Amino acid sequence: MTAVAMASDGGYDPVISKLITSLKEAESLTDEKDLGFLQNLLQSKELNALVNVHSKVAKINKDDRIAPLLSASVQILMEVLELLAPRCHISPLCKEVFHLLQTPHLQSILFAHDAIAQKDFYPHLPDIPVEVDEDEETIKIVQLVKSNEPLCAGAQSAEPIVGATIKTDEETGKIIIARIMHGGAADRSGLIHVGDEVIEVNNINVEGKTPSDVLSILQNSEGTITFKLVPSDGKLDQRESKVRVRAYFDYEPENDPYIPCKEAGLGFQRGDILHIVSQDDSYWWQARKEGEKTTRAGLIPSRALQERRILHERTQKETNGDAKTENDDFDREMIATYEEVAKLYPRPGVFRPIILIGAPGVGRNELKRRLVARDPEKYKSPVPYTTRPMRPGEVAGREYLFVTREKMEADIAACKFIEHGEYKGHLYGTAAESVKSIVNAGCVCVLGPHYQALKSLRTAQLKPYIVHIRPPTYEELKKSRTKARARSTFDENNSRGFTDEEFMEMIKSDERINFLYGHFCDDEIVNDDLTEAFEKLVNLANKCESEPLWAPASWVQ
């Protein structure tokens, strides 16, 4: 009796039935054990159910009545979340929709919808191997329209060709495709792959020629460019990665003597968010600036390459004896290149601490005081500890918590302080428990610590929003403080104004903070006018609690 597969609607699946019939006919030619396994598999209810589900899903795109309207609903969901986030504190309805769209069940449905709309349910099988004569090579001819994409003759014999770079193979001496630039003409065509050997360009044989020779042929070509290629043995995956990073340094490709092609480079500044689309090359990544979805990707130094450069520069400075004497051990161990980031969405009732760092005297403590005074029930600052004696007019627990030196030293040894230091023979510090209690109470914790405290405050547990309060130029600094009759914070009694030396020291200290810690800051405020600076701080505080913002990826996962 011939076994057949029963379909869910009471009929039989014709494909599986034919397979089973074919197996029966081939019993004499097939291993009995393997035949039995295949028969059991094809007759199983589980496989039959999967086939039925696949068949019904496959019919969706053939039925105009239920055809998908779009295939990127998840991307639209993310865009809607970004639009709703700033309005959540204004409209309860927006707030409800915002949190509904973040539920895992709804997002899973949309992921499944996109997979079906994009026909991602079809099985991905390897290409069928083509049998070729040993003495005969497979040749493919590709035509691309010449565009304004970069062409250059430069270092390491790698020149962009309509969005691809070439090089001379060290072993064979042949011209091969070294890199495909994401978003370029070669990538969009899908016909040129890394490792392909270039045989001819516009009917000109390139055997024995250099990449520079090929570049000359291209520069003298007009309109369509025809490539004759020998396909590589394997096609590397050209899918774009989804990695986003925040750059921790400035980069100008035109000033980089080592980049394979300056015109193919992507310049950026510290703090820019970059979409890393490819990390296939150990030394040169491909990236776009976040939001520039349609542009061709550009080359940037990889993390490994940039780390090597920084270490080399430090070694050179130390060897020449011109290294800075002011260095923090922690900061010299860190090599700032890139940090992987993701969007951190605000959560109701959970507020990120706001940390203000800056040079002594720049005004961060006054800005902190004004923010707390604006809404004391919402913004709170932990009361610091000190070992100095109480001064006239001070109240214990208001300005400071006064403790003995022995007690504070014991708590420091027990790691109970997120920051501590000594000034004029007295210890000062902020207890970790004080910060946690403010956050757990549903308030915004506002801190103005010493900048070195960032190494213990910038954690996934606290997720702080860090603002660098910076002074203006020397002339503006002196003018604004004199006009406001500001009292020197270097004088304990605040009985005099700032001296020129103190202004210079403030600017020098700010430059050092920016060099060592500026890349950790989410934003900065130049305090040239206290009223305007405070308005900017209030705006940043509102943005922090209402908008999705870039943060270290480890905080989001």
N, C-alpha and C positions, 0 to 999 in steps of 0.2 A: 504494500500500500504506500503510495507516495505521500509524504508529509508536505503540507503547505502552511504558509503563515496566514493567520486570521487577522484581518484589519479590524479597527475599532468599530467600524460601521456595519460589521457583519459579513463583509466581503473578504477577499484575499488580496494580499499585496502581491501584485504580479511579478515584481522584480525579484523578491525573495523566493517566490515559488519557482521561477525559472532557474535561480541559483541552485536550489535543492534538487530540481530535476536534472540539472547538468551534473551535479555531484553523483547522483545515482547512475547516470550513464557512464561516468568516468571511474566507477568503483574498481574496475580491473586495472586501471592505470595509476591509481592513487594509493598511498599508504593508508591501510585500514584505520590506524590510530588517528592520523590527521583528518581523515574523512569523517570519522565519528565525532571529533571535536567540532568540525565545521558544521555538521548537521545539527548537533545540539545547540550551537550558537545561533544558527539561523532560525531554529524553531523556538528559541527562548522568548518568553513573553516580554522580557525587558527590552531586547533588541527590537522586537516588533512594535512596541510602544514608542520607542525613540524614532523609528522610521516613520510612523504615522504622524508624530508631532512635527518632525522635519518636513514632511510632505505638505502639511497644512500651512506651516510657516512660509514655505517656498511659494505657496499659491497666493500669499498676501499681496506680493508685488504685481501679480497678474490680474488682480481684481481691482478695477478702478474705484469701486465703492469704498474699499478699505485701504487704499494706498496711503502710505505715510505722507504727511504734509511737509515734514522736515526730517533730517537725519542727525541733527546736532542739538537735541533738546537739552543735554547736560550742559553744553557751553552756554546756551541761553539762560539756563537756570543760574549759572554762576554770575552772568551779567545782571540778571534780575536781582540777585542777592546784593550785589554791589550798589544797585540803584536804590534798593529799599533800606539798606543799612543806615544812611544818614537821616532817614525820615522816621525811624523806629521810635525816637523819643518824642516825636510830634503827634503821630497818629497811632492809636492802639490797634487799628485794623492792619496797618503796615507791620507793626510789631508781631501780630499774630501770624500773618502770612510769611514774614521773615523766618520765624521759627518752624512753621509748618514745612517750608521748602527745605529745611535742613534735616528733616527726619530721614533716617536711613531707609525706611520702607519706600517712601516716595522717590528718593534718589535711585534706589535699586530698580524701580519700575522704569525710570527714564533711561538708565543704563541699558536695560534689556530692550527697550523700545529702539534706542539708537543702534544696537547690535543687529536687530532685525531689519531696520530701515536701511542700514549699510550692507545688508546681506552678509554679515560677519559669521553667519551660522554655517556657511558652506565649508566643507572640509578643505584644508590646505595641504595638498599633496606635492611632493617634490617633482621637479621637472623630469619628463621622460628622457632618459639618456639617448643621445643621437649617435648612432654607430657611424664612425667616420674612418675612411681609409687612413692608415698610419702615415702615408706619404702626402695626405691631403688635409689642409687646414680649413676649418670653418671660417668663413669671412662674412662680416656684416657691414653694410653701407648705411651710414647715418648722415642725414642732411639737417643742418641747423641754420637758422637765420642769424647772420652776424649782428650783434647788438653793441651797445655802449658799455658792456661789462669790461672790467679791467683786463688789459694786456700789458705785460711787462717782461723785461729781461732782467733777472736779478739773481740774488744769492741762491745757492743750493740747486741751481738748474731746475727751478719749478716755476712755470709760467701759467697764469690763468688762461684758459681757452674757452670762451663763452661759458664761463661758470665752472671750469674744471682746470686742474693743474697737471702738468706733465713732468716727467723726469727721465733720466737715462738709467736703465736697470744696470746695477753694478756688475752683475754676473754675465748678462748676455749683451749689454751695450745697446739694447733696443729701446725705443721710445715707448713709454707706457703711461697710462693714466694714473696719476699719483693720488688725486683727491677730487671728489665731486663737491662743489659748493652748493649747500642746501638753498633751494629757491632760485638757483641759476638756470640758464637755458638747458644745460646738459641734464640737470636733475629733473627739470620739468618734462623733458623728453622721455625719460625712463629707459633710454636706449644705450647710454654710455655708462660703464661701470669701472670701479677701481680695479686696476690690473689689466684692463684691455690694452692690447698692443696696437700702436698706431702704425699702419702700413703706408697709407697715402693720405695726403691732404690736398684736395682739389686736383686730383689726378697726378700729383707730384710725389714720387717715391721718397720717403724720408729715411731709408736705410743709410746708416752711416752719418746721418745728420745729428746736430745737437738741438736741444730745446730752443736755443736762440734762433737757429735756422728755421725751425718750425714756426716760431713767432713771426719771423720776417715774412713767411708765406702768408700767414693770417693777416698781417698788417696790409699786405698788398692785395688782399681779396676783397671783393665787393659782393654784397647781397648774401646768397646762400653759400654755406661752407659745407663741403662734402668730405666726410671722413671714411676711410676704409680701415676697419679694425679687425683684429683677431680677438674673439671673446676670451676673457679670463676664465680660469678653471672654476672659480666660485664667485658668486655675486654676493657682495657684502650688503647687509641690510641698511637701507638708506632712511629708515624711519627716524623721524625727529624725536629726540628725547624730550621729556617734560620738565627737566631740571631748570630751576631758576636760582640765580645766585645774586648776592649783593657784592659789588666790586669794592675792594678795600684799598684801591690805589688808582691813580690816574694812568691812562695809557694813550700814547700818540704813536700809531703805526709808522707815520712818516719819519719819526725820529728813532725808530728801532732798526739797528743795522742787521739784526738776525732774522727778521721776518722773511719768509720765502718770497712774498710779494707785497710791497707797501700798499699798492692800490687795492689789494684784496683785504686789507686789514680793517678792523672795526675799532675806532677810537671811543673812549668812554672816560668818565670821571668817577672819582671815589663817591660811593653812594648810589650809583646807577644800578638798576635791576636789569640783569642780562638773562636772556633765554638761551641756555646752552643746548643747541640742537644736535651737536655731535661731539663725542669725546674719543673718536676712533684713533686720532693721532695722539701720541704720547706728549708731544710738545706744542701742538697748535690745535686748539679747539675751534669749532665754528659756533658763532653766536649771533643773536640779534638783540637789540634793545627791546625791553618788554613793551608790548603794544604795537610794535612794527611787524605785523604778521605777514605782510606781503613782500617785504624787501628781501633781497638776497642776503644770506648769512655772510658774515665776515670772519676773518681769522683773528684770534686773540691768544696770548700765551696761556698755556695750560697751568694748572696749579703747581705741578711739579717743576715746570720751567721757571715760573716766577719765584718760587721758593729758592731755587738754585741761584737765581740772579740776586735776590736780596742777601742771601748768605755770602755770596761772592763780594758784593758791595761792602758788607760789614767787615769782612776779612781784609779787604783792601784799605778801608779807613783805619782799622786797627793797626795794620802793618805800616801805614804812612804816619801813624801817630796823631791823626786828626779826628779820631772818634770822640763823640761827646762823653764828657765825664759824668753827666747826669743821666743815669739809666736805672730803671727798675728791673730787678732780676726777672720778675714775672713777665714784663713786657718784652725783654730781650729774648725770652724763650718763645714768645709768640711771633709767628711770621704771618703778617696780614696779607692775604691774597684775595680769596673769595670765601663767602659763607653761603651755604645753601639756604634758601628762604622759601616761605609759603605764606599764603594769606591767613592771618589770624583774625577770626570773626569775633566781634564783641558778644558777651554773654550777659543776660539780664542779672543784675545784682552782683556781678563779679567785675570789679574794676582793677585795671592795671595800675600799679604804683607809678607815680610820676617822679622821676629823679632829675634834679637840676645840678649840673656840674659846671664848674667855672673857676677862674682864677680868684684868689682872695681879693675882696674889694670890688668885684665886678657887679655885684647887686643880686646875686642869686638868693641870698637869705631874705632880702626885702621882697623879692618877687614871690618867694615861698610864703612869707608872712601875709602878703596881700591876697594870695589865692585862698589860704585858709580862712582869712577874715571875710572873704566874699561869701562863703557858705560854710560856716563852722560845723554844721551837721553832716555835710557831705565830704569836705576836705579836712583831713586831719594829719598832723605831723607828730611823730613820736617824740616824747620828751627825752633828751639825751642825758646820759650819766656823766658825772664829773667828780673828781677828788678835790677840787679847789674849795676853799671856804665860801660860804654864802655871803653875798654882798648886801649892803643896805638896800632895801626896797624889793629884794628878790623873795619869792615864795617857793618853798620846797615843793617840787612836783609840777611847778608851772614853767619856769625857765629851764631848770635842771633837776635831776634827781641826784642828791648829794650823798655820796658813799665814801667809805674809807679806801685808802689806796690798797690795803691788803685784800679787801672784799672785791674790788674791781680787778686787781691782778689775778685773783683766783677765778673770776668769771671769764676773763680773757683767756686764761689757760684752758678753761673748759669749753672754749669756742662759743660762748653765749652772745658775742657781739659781732654784728655784721661789719662794723667798722670801729676803729679806735685809733687814738694817737696821743701824743704828748705835746703840750704847748706851755712853755715857761714853767716847767717843772710839775705840771698837773695833767692828769689823764682825762681824756674825753672819749665818749663812744656812744653808739646806738645799739641797743639790744635787739637781737633777732626776734625775740618774742613780742616786742612792742610793735614791730612792723606786721607780723602775722596776725596779731589781735585786731589791728585796724582793718586789714584786708578781710578777715573772717567776719567782721562786723558789717560788711557791705559798704565800706567807705573807701574813698580814694586816699591812699597814703601818699603824702608829699614829702620828699626827702631832698636835702641839699648837702650830701656827704662830700668828703674828700674824694677826688677823682680816683684814687687807688682803690676805693671801696667797690668800684664797678666789678672787679673780679669775683667778689662774693655776692653781689646783688643781681648781676645779670644771669639769672638762672631760669630754668623751665618752670620752677615752682612759683616764682614771683612774676615773671613775664613783664618786667618794667618797661616803661616808655621813657627814653632818656633824651633830655634836651640839654644842649651845650649853650650856656649863656656866655656870650662873647663881648669883649669891649670893641668900640669903634677904633678908628685910627687915633694916633696920639693927639693930633690937633682937636678932633671932635671929642675925644675923651676929656681932655683938659677943659674945653669950652663948656661941655654939657655939665660937668661936675661943679665947675665954678659958678655957672648960672644957677644951678639947683642948690648951691651952698652945701654940698655934700660933705659930711664929716668923715675923716679918715678912719677906716676900720683897722688900720695898723696901730692906731692909738687906742688903748683900752678905755680911756675916758671919753673918746669921741669929741675931744675939745678943740680940734683943729681940722683944717682941710687937708686934702692930699698934697703931697709934694711932687715935684716933677720926677724925682727918682722913683716914687711909689707908682706913678703912672707908667713909667717905663718898665718897672718890675711886673706890673699887672699884664702888660702886653706880652712881655717875654714869657711869663708863666702860662698865658693863654696859648701861645704858639707851641709850647712844649706839650700842653694837654691835648691840643689838636693833633700833634704829631703822634703821640702815644695812644690816644683814646678816641680821637675824632671819628674813626670808622665805626665805633660802637654806638654812636649817637643816632637817634631816629630823626632828629631835627635840630636846628640851632636858631637862636635869637640874638641879634646884635643889640645890646642895651645902650643905645645912644640917647634914647628918651624913655624914661621909666614908665610913663603912661602908655606909650605905644608898645613898649616891650611887654607890659602886663596884658594888654589886649591880645597880642599875639599868643601869649601863654594860655589865656582863657580859650582862644580858638583851638589851639592844639589839644587842650584838655578835653574839649567837646568832641573833637575829631577822634581822639583816642578811644572814647567810649561809645561812639556811634558808627564808625566806619571800619571795614576790614582793612587791615594794614599789614605790610610785609614784616615778617618776624622770622627768627631762626626756625628752620624746618623742624628741628627737634622739639620746639615748643608746641607745634601743631599736631604732631603724630601722637 
